[in-house]
Every structure is written in C-alpha cells, then in structure tokens.
C-alpha cells in the first residue's frame, strides 16, 4: 500500500500518531486479554462450585480480570476518539497547507478541495485506529479459536470448517466496498464543485435568469451519487444477510457439538461455559462487517487526500539575498494554457524605478504576464529576472518581499481591516496602516465604519471600488523592489483614480511599477507602455507616442466594450 499516494499518506499518519496508537494498542490488548481470560476463569469458578471446592481464588481472579477489562475498554474509547481527532486535525492542516502552496495554480477546484478537507480527512485519520482495533480484535479471535480447540477440539473443528465461507464473503465485500466508496466520494466532490461555482456566480445567474438551468447542472451528479450510495447499501445488505445466516448456523453447530460432548462425559459444565465464551470471541472473525466498511471508507478517503498531497507545490530557490534593483527582464518567455500559446517567446526589459503600463486586448495575457515576476505563474520556456537574478533562484520569502501585488478583486485576510492591510507584516503599527489607507483613499470610509479599522472585513459593507482601495493600501504598506498592480484601480472613478495614482507615484517612486490597465488615462501617467499583442510585446514606448497609432487606440475602445457591464456596476456603487 505505501507505494500509492494514499498508502504513503496512511504511513505518514501512522508515524505521526505513533504514541497514541501505541497507547490505544495497549488498551485494546488489555481489553482483549481480559476477554480471553474470562471464559476459562469462569469455567474454573463454576467447576469449583459444582465440586464444592475452594472458590475464593477463582472468584478473586475473575474479579481482577473484569476490572482490567473495564479499564481497557474505557481507555480504548478515550484513545480511539483522541487519536481520530488529532489525526483529523493534522491531515486537515497538511491538506490546507498543500492547497495554499499551489496558490493560483491549484489543479483542484474549490468544491473538491473543501470536500477533501471536510470529509476525506476524518475518514483517512480514522484508518490507523481502526486498523489497530481490527488487528488486535482479529488476533484475539484467533487466540480464542486456539483456546476453543484446547477446550473442546471437536467444537473447534466444526468452527474451523465453517469459517472459510464467511471469510470469502468478507474479502469480496471489502474490495467492492472500497470501489463503491471511491465512486461515492468522486460524485459528491463533483457536485460540491459545481455548487461552489454556482454560488460564486449567483448574481450573474439571477440577472441572466438561468436559475433552472444552473440548478439542473448542479444536480446532475445526483444520479451518480445515488447509484454509488445504492451500491454501498446493496453490498451491506448482501454481506449482512450472508454473515447473519452463517454466524448463527456456525454457533448452533459448535454448541451442539459441545453439548454432545458434555452428555457423553467428554467435557465438564464449566468447559461448556468456556466453549460458549470462546465461541463468542472467535466469532469476532465473522463479525467484522462494520470494521470492514470503516476501513473501506477510510482507504477511499486516504486515496482522495493522497491525490492532493502527491501534487508538487511551487518551490523556491536557494538565494535569500534580495536582488540589487527592481529592473525586470523577460527573455524568450513562452507560456501555454490548455494547449494554446498565450505568450510566445516574449521579450521585455523594464528599467529600475520605471512605471510601465501593460495594455492589450482582452485575453491577450496581460494578467498572466503580470503573474510571472512573483511566480504566481511560471513560464514554460524562457527566463524571468529581477535585478539580474532569475526569480526561480530566489527563496520564496525573499521573492515575496521583493514583489508585491494588488489585484482587481483583492481577498482580504485577517480578523480586522487593520490586519487585512497589514497582512504579511503583522508588526506594522496602526499609524503606518492608516498612512497607507490615506494614500489609497481608503481612510475616510474605513473610519466611518462602526469599529473603524477594527471592523472585520466580512462585516464591512464595501463597494468594488472601496475593496480595491483597501487592497491598494495593503500593497502600499509593503515596501518592495517591484509593485504589480493588476487592474487594481478599475473600480475607481476618474477623480479617485487620479488621487490614488499620484499617491502611488509619490510613495513608490523609487520602486519599479508594472500596472495592468484598460484605461488610457492610467497608461498616460506611466513612464512607458508595454503594448501586448499576439503573445509578444508589439511596442514599448510612452503613451503619447503610441497614441498616434489607430491600432493602439483601438485597444482601449475594445477594452471599454468588453468591460462595460463590470464598470457600469462599479460606477453605480462608487464612492463619492
């Protein structure tokens, strides 16, 4: 099993839980050992009573075993719960870290990722404990079978002859149950992904009037989910009635054999009680359906998590020394997406300290190009260099300190707006956060909130433009060699954008700025414009020079047409 991603994950989980698993195993062994000693001690006590012999010793031993069994059972319950809970927490944290490590390049949709964290992690975490319980219980049942042979070999022989039939049923069940559980999880994950995507676009769905269509699309995996669920129920039904038939039959024949031996004088009444006790324990080999279901479910969950954890994450280079400047160089950069070449052997040189507007038609790859310096995306070919150093060679923390982003739709992390602006720099004092917010024209509306900068982001009613200003404040609060503003002012009205642009120039004048924009006014305020066309840089020149080209002017006309609906909404909610 360890050769598979799920197997390796389970091995790592077992190592992580080894102390708890050892204690759980000790508690299980104590409980099972007490159960194994109980029948023979009970038999001795009964025989002593019937023979009018000394009963103090057998009764005292019986009481001690009962006490040990109670302690073992209590410890087993507590340790099983704590082992599962600790393993679940560890696996969830491990999975979340890996998902965050993928960044914007995650190969897993949000719905699938959430399903794995919420459902698959506890399933996988339960497996080591369930495996320990299954192993100890099975070993106890085997010992009970040996004891059954020792007490009455004829009864043991009957049990042994009938056992292979049930073992065959159980083996087939666990194999088919694992497959059915995997199909069920896959269908559930697909449905969760569709639902998350639909909720993200709920406003658009309502505006367009496609609620019925989207509902049908989200519910489409229900048939597969139902089929997999019914398959699981059919498997359980089949195995339960088969085992339920074989187990009583086996017990009746074993007890009948022991009863005949008692009648024939080949065994004692106490031994008959021992046969009954060991028969019950040995029957544990036939009564593992629930455990097998749990193991199948846990194995399926581990396989799903293993697929996530087996994916490589972005790794930084060995260099921890910051580059000497913010000069950005892209040399022969080629980037492909879904078999299509988006950037084709692109070359671009941006001087240190320059502000460069990146413009181009919608879909030309502006945001993709802007993602390259901070390694939010990596080129398939070519090199991206900052200050003469390949960004691939930089340690990730060093790179993230050197390249700072502001996005069109920023996500605000943190318990308060203060923490959201200071995100990544928790040591930043309040006055520095407020100074960055003033530069981004966000200070006034933040102060009007009931709790000001201590307002949780989720409780702050903000328009798209206000959200962008908070995101800009976060970028302005972080000194860097290169600031990348990816359409980060698209939601601002013209006056506010002018004020923000002036503040950006004043505060970040010493750093290099790469600004993705659809607005000619923004491009005009930059030192240079990098005009992206057909996967390469068509021109690198001041906006005033390029404006004479009608093709260049058409870029902004097309951009206005393509983003009309979005900007209409932003204008409706813009601040005054």
N, C-alpha and C positions, 0 to 999 in steps of 0.2 A: 504493500500500500504506500509506503513512503516515497516511491518513485513518482507518484502522481501529485499534482499541486495540493489536492485535498489531503492526501496521505502525509505530505510534508507538514502541512498546517496542523494536522492532528498530532504529529510527533512533537512539533514545537509547543503546542498547547499542553501536552502531557508533561514536557520538561518544565514548562512554566508553573504547572500545578503540582509538581512532584511531591512537595511537602504535604500538601493537603491530600493528595492521592495516597501517600504512604499511610497517613493517619486514618483515612477512610478505609483503606485495605485492612489495617489493624482492627478497626471497629467491626468490619464485615467478618473477618476471620474469627473474632471473639464471638460474634453473634452466631455464626455457622457452627463453630466448635461447640458452643453450648447446646445448640440444637442437636448435634451429633451425639453428645454425651447423654442427653436427656433420656432417650429410649432405653439405653442399657441400664442407666441408674434407676429408672422407673421399674424396669423388669426385675432388678435385684431387690428393690423395696417390696414389690408385690410378692415375689417368691419368698422373701423373708417373713412377710406377714402370714402367708399361707403355711409356712413351715414352723411358725411360732418361734422364729429365730430372733437375733439381735437386729432391731430396726433403726436404732439411733444413728449408726454410721451411714447406711444408705439414704436415710431421710436428710441428714445433715449435708451429705454430698449433693443430694437433689436440690436442696435449698440454695446451696452455693452456686450451682450451675444455673439455676433460674435467675439469681441475682446477676451473674456475669452476663447472661443473655440479655437481661433488661438494660444493663449498662451498654452492651454492644449495640443494641437496637437504637437506644437514644443517641449514642454517638454517631451511628450511621445516618440517622435522619438529619442531624445538625450538620454534619460534614458534607453530606450529599448536596444540601441546599447551598452551603457556603462555597463549595467547590464549583458548582454550576454558576453561581452569581459572580464569583471572582473571574472565572474563565470567560463569562459573557462580557464583563466589563473590559477585560484585556483584549479580547477579539474585536469588540466594537471600536476601541481606541486604535488598535492596529489597523483596522479597515478604514476608519475615518482618516487616519494619517496618510494611508496609501492613496485614498481618493483625493485628498488635498494635495498630495505630492504630484498627482497627474496634472493639477492645475487646469487650464482651459483645454488641455488636450486629453481629457479623460475619455477613454473608449466606452464608458458605461453611462447610459442615460441616467438622469436624476432619479426617476422612479425605480429603476433597477438597483441603483446604489442604496436608496433608502430601504428597499425591501431586504437587501442583504444585511444591512446594519441592524435593522429592527427584528427580522425573523431568522435569517440564516445563522447569525452569530450565536444566539442562545441554543439553537439546535446543535451546532458544532461543539459548543462549550460543554454540552451535556454528555458528549460521547465518552470522554475519558472516564468519568464517574460511572456511566452506565456499563462501560467495558469492564471496569474493576468489579462492579456488582455482578455482572454476568459471569466473569471468570471465577470469582470466589464462590458464587452460588453453584456454578456447574461443578467446580472441584468438590464442594460439599456434597452435591448429589452423587458424584462418582464414589466418594468415600462411603456415603450411605448405602450405595449399591454393593460395595465390597462388604460392608457390615451386614447387609441383608443376606449375602451368600454365607457369611460366617455363622449367622444365627440360624438360618434355615436354607441350605443350599438348593433345595427343590424350589422354594418360593423365589429365590434369586434367579434360578434358571428360567422360570416362567417369565419373569420381568425382562430378563436379557433377551429372550427370544422375540418378545413383542415390541421392544424399544426401537429397532431399526425402521419400522413402518412410520412411526411418528417423527423420527429424525429426518427421514426422506421428505415428509411433508413440510417440516420446518425449514429445511435447506432450500427447497424450491420457493417457499414463501419469502424468505429474506432477500433472495435475488430479485424476484419480481416486485417486491415492495419497494426496494431501492430505486428501481427504474420508474415506478409509478410516482413515487415521491418527487423524483427529479423533474418529471413532466409537470407535476402539480406546481412546483416552485417556479418553473420556467413560465408557465401560463400566468401565474399570479404576478410575477415580475413584469411580464409584458403588459398586463392590464394596469399595473401601478404606473408604469412609464407613460402610457397613453393618458392616464388620468392626470398626472402631474403636468404634462404638456398642455392638456386642455384647460386646466385651471390657470396656467400661466397666460394663456391667451383668451381668458373668459370674456374680457371686454370686447375683443375683436369678434368672438363668436356671437356675442349678443348683438353687436352692431350690425353684423352681416346677416344675422338671422339663420345661422346654421346649427342651432342647438340640437335639433333632432338628428341631423347627420353626424354631429360630433358624439352625441350620446350613443348612437348605433356603433360608431367606430370604437369608442372606449369599451363598449360592452361586447365587442366581437370576440375577445379571448374567453368569454364566459363559457362557450361551448367546449373549448379545450380544457378549461378549468373544471367544468362539470364532469367531463369524460375521465380526466385523471382522478378526480375525487371519487367517482363511482367505481373506478378500477381499484382504488385502495379499499373501498368498502367491500367490494366483491372478494378481494383477496382475504381480507379479515374474516368475512363470513365463511368462506370456504375452509380456511385453516382452522377456525374456531370450532365448526361442527365436526370436522375430521378429528382434531385433537380431543374435542369434547366427547367423541364416541370412543376413541381408542383408550383414553385415560381411565374412564370407569370400567371398561372391559378388562384392561390390564389389572386394575386394582382388585376387581372381583375375583379374577382367576388366581392372583397371587394370594389373596386372603383365603380363598377356598383351599388352595394347596396347603397353606399353613394350618388351616383348621383341620384338614385331614391328618396332618402330621400330629396335631395335638390329640385327636381322637385315637390315633394309633399309638400314642405314648412316645412318639419320637421327639417331642418338644414339650416345654412347660408352659403354663399360663403366662408367666412373665415373659417368656420368649415370644409368645404370640403378640403381647403388647409391643415388644421390641420390633417385631416384624411390621406391625402396623405403623410405628413411628418411622422406621427406616424406609418403609414403602412411601410414606408421605414425602420424606426428604428426597428420595430417589426420583419421585415423580416430578420433582423440580426440573428434571431434564425435559419433561414433556410440557411443562407449564411456563415456557419462556416466550410465549407469543407476544405479550406486551413489551418485553425487553427487546425482542427482535424488531418490533415495529419502531421502538425508540431508536435502536441502532441504525435501522434503515433511514429514518428521518434525519438523524444526526449526520450520517455519512453523506446524504444528499446535500445538507446544509454546508458541510465542510467542503464538498466539491465546488459548490457555488462560490463560497468565500475564496477558495483556492484560486479560482479563475481571476479574481481581482488581485489577490496578493502576488500572483505569479507574473503580473504585468510589470514591466520595468518602469521606473519613475525617472524623472529628469535628475541627472547627477552633475554636480558642479566640478570644476577643475581644481587643480592644486594651488593656484595663485590666490593669496589673500592680501596682496599689496594692491591698493587701488590704482587704476590707470592714472597716468600723469595729466591727462586732459580729457575733455568731453568730445574731442573730434571723432565723428562717426564715419566709418568706412564700410561699404558693402561692395564686395568684389565677386563678380560672377555668380550672384545668388540666384538659385533656382528653387522654387517651391511648388510642389504638386499637391493637389487636393482632389480625391476621388478620381484619379486618373487624368485630371486636367492640369496643365501647366498654368499656374496663376502668375508667378514671377519667373521670367525667363532670362537667365544669365544677366541679371540686373547689376549695374554698377552705379554707386552713388558715393560722393565724398562731401561731407558736411564739416566745415571748419569749426574749430573750438570756439564756443561762445556765440555762434550764429543762431538766429532764429529762422527756421525753414518751414514753410507751409507745404504740406503734402496734399496735392489735389489730383483729381482724376474722376472719371465717370464712375457711377455706382457699379460695384462689382469688379473694379479694376485692381483690387488687392491692397488698398491703402492701409486698412487696419491690420492686414496680415504683415505688410512691410513694417508697420509701426510696432508690431509684436516681437520682431526679431531682436532688437537690441537688448531687451530684458529677458530674452529666451522664453517668452510666452509661446513662442513657436520657434522651431529650428529649421534652417534651410536643408533641402535635400542635397544641394550642391553649393559650393562657394563658401565664403567666409564673411563673418560679421565681426568688425573690430571696433573697439572703443579705446581711444588714446593709444593706438598702435598695438593693443593687446586683443587677441581673439576672445570673444565673450565666452566661448566654450571652455577656455582655460581658467576662467575666474571662478573662485569659490562662490557659491550661490548667495551667501550673505553679503560678500563683497560686491557682487553684481547688483543685488537689490538695493544696496546703499548708493551705488553709482548711478542707477537708472530708476527714475520714479515716474509713475503713470497716473494720469487722470482720465476717466472714461466718460462716455456719453451717459451711461446708466450706472453710476457707481453703486456698489453694495456697501452699506455702512455696517461695519462690525464693531461691537463694543456695547457696554451696558448703557452708556450715555453718549450724547453728541460730543462731549469733550473727549471721551475715549475713542469715538469714531474718527475725529480729526487727528488725534494723537496716535492713531493706530500704527503700530510698528515702532513707535517712540514713546513708550509708557512714561519715561522720565520727563517728558515735555511739560513745563509748568503752565498754569492757567493763562498767564498773560501772553505766552507765546502762541497758544491755541487761539486766543481771542484776536491777536495781531494777524494771524494767518486768515482767520474768518473775515476780518475787516478788509483785508486785501482782496478777498474773493467776493466781497459784497454780501456776505452771509451773516455778519454780526448783528445787524439790526433785527432781522426776522427771527434769529435764534433767541435774542434777548426778549422778544415779545412772547415767547412760549412760556407757559406757566412755571416751568422749572428751568428755563433758560438752557444753559449748556449741560445741565444735569438731566435734561429730558431724554428718556430712552428713544432711540431712533424710530422704533416701531410705533411710538405714540405721538410722534411729531408729524402733524399734517403738513406735508411739503409738496409743492408742485414739482414738475420735472425740472424747471429752472432752478428752484431752490435746492433740490437734491444735487444738481450738478455743481452748485456753488459750494456746498459742503464738501463734495468730492475734490473740488479745486483747492479748497482750504487745506484738506489733508495733504495734497501734493505740495502746496506752498510751504507747509510746515516742515517739509523734509528737504534739507539741502542735498544736492546731487550734482553729478557732472552732466547728466543728460535728463531733461524732463520731456516726457512724451505726453502730449495732450491729444487723446484720440477722440476728436469731435466733442471735446469736453465743454464747449460753450454753445452747442447747437440749440439748447433750450432757452438761451438768454435773449432778451430783447436787445435792440441795437445799442441803446444808451448804456445798459448794464454791461454788455459785452465790451464796449469801448473802455469803460472804467476798469473792468477786470483785466483787459489786455494791457492797459497802462500799468496796473499793479504787477502783473506777471513780468512785464519788461523791467520794471523797477527792481523787483525782488530777485528775479532770476537772470538779470542781465549778464552775470558772469558765467552762467551755465549755458550749455547748448540746449536748444529747444526744437523739438520736432512736433509740428502741430498739424494734425489731420483735420481738414476743414472742407465745408461745402460753400463757404461764404467768401465772396471776393473782397469784402472789407477786411476780413481776418487775414487773407492772403496778402493784401496791400500793406498791412502793418508789419509783415515779416521782412527780414533782410533778403531772403531768397525764396523762390517757389520751385519745388521739385514736381514736375508735371509727369504723372504716371499714365502710361498709355501702352496697351497691348503687352503688359508684363515687363516693361522696361521704362527707364526714365527718358522721356522724349526731350525734355529740356530742363535745365537748371539755371534760372535767371530771376531778376527782380520782377515782381508782378507788373510794374508799369511797362516793362519791355515786352512781356508775354501778352499783354492785353491787346496789342495790335494784331495778334493772330486770331482770326474768327473762330478757329477750332478750339482755341483756349477759352474764348468767351463762351462757347457752346457747352463747355464742361459745366459751368455754373448754371446755365439755363437748364440743362438736363438734371443736374442735382436738385434744383428747385422743384422741378416737376416730380422727381422720384420721392422727395421727402415732404411734399405738400401737406399730406394728411397729418404727418407727425408734427410738423411745425405749426399747423393750424391748431392742433390740440395744445401745443406748448404756449402759443400766443394767448389762448383762452385762459390759461392758468398762470401766466407770467406775473411776476411781482410788479408792483408799482413803486 
